[in-house]
Amino acid sequence: MSGAVEKVVLTGCRASGKTTVGRGLAESLGWEFADTDELISRAFGDIASLVAREGWERFREIERQTLFSLAGEKEKVIATGGGAVMHQDAWEELRKNALVVWLRAGIDTVRARLAADPASPGQRPSLTGADPIAEIAAVMAEREPLYRRGSDLTLDAARPVAEIVAVIAGRLTAP
């Protein structure tokens, strides 16, 4: 974390609660909220359709551009897509004057949340076409070092949302 905190960036794998926590935190702080996947969906249609039309490479470039567009924001809580941390150039810009919080979720938590969310197929398309559990485990293993290195605070995503929001808000107001 560099300089005064001007924004909060939430990272973690798909279904770790970034959007839910982000909305609650933004409301608690009186800040604006942005979700990179929602911004992309508004501009290009749902992510599954975008990927089917234009491929993962194009989606990742749009995601990278979206991160850069949010880098200078202030008083904003930003929920990033699960793969956003892979864009190291954009990630370093986004981290400036930010508190980056990794919502770390276990495979069972992610699987249960994906199964319970009717929006998952359109918003969270398969990355590999593999068995969902195998895919989740592989993606988490690949990205965990990036989440760890690119975050200032790690919280268990299985905790109640109100607790997570309180911990982050407390970190922002601590001397």
Secondary structure, 3 states (H helix, E strand, C coil): CEEEEEEEEEECCCCCCHHHHHHHHHHHHCCEEEEHHHHHHHHHCCHHHHHHHHHHHHHHHHHHHHHHHHCCCCCEEEECCCCHHHCHHHHHHHHEEEEEEEEECCHHHHHHHHHHCCCHHHHCCCCCCCCHHHHHHHHHHHHHHHHHHCCCEEEECCCCHHHHHHHHHHHHHCC
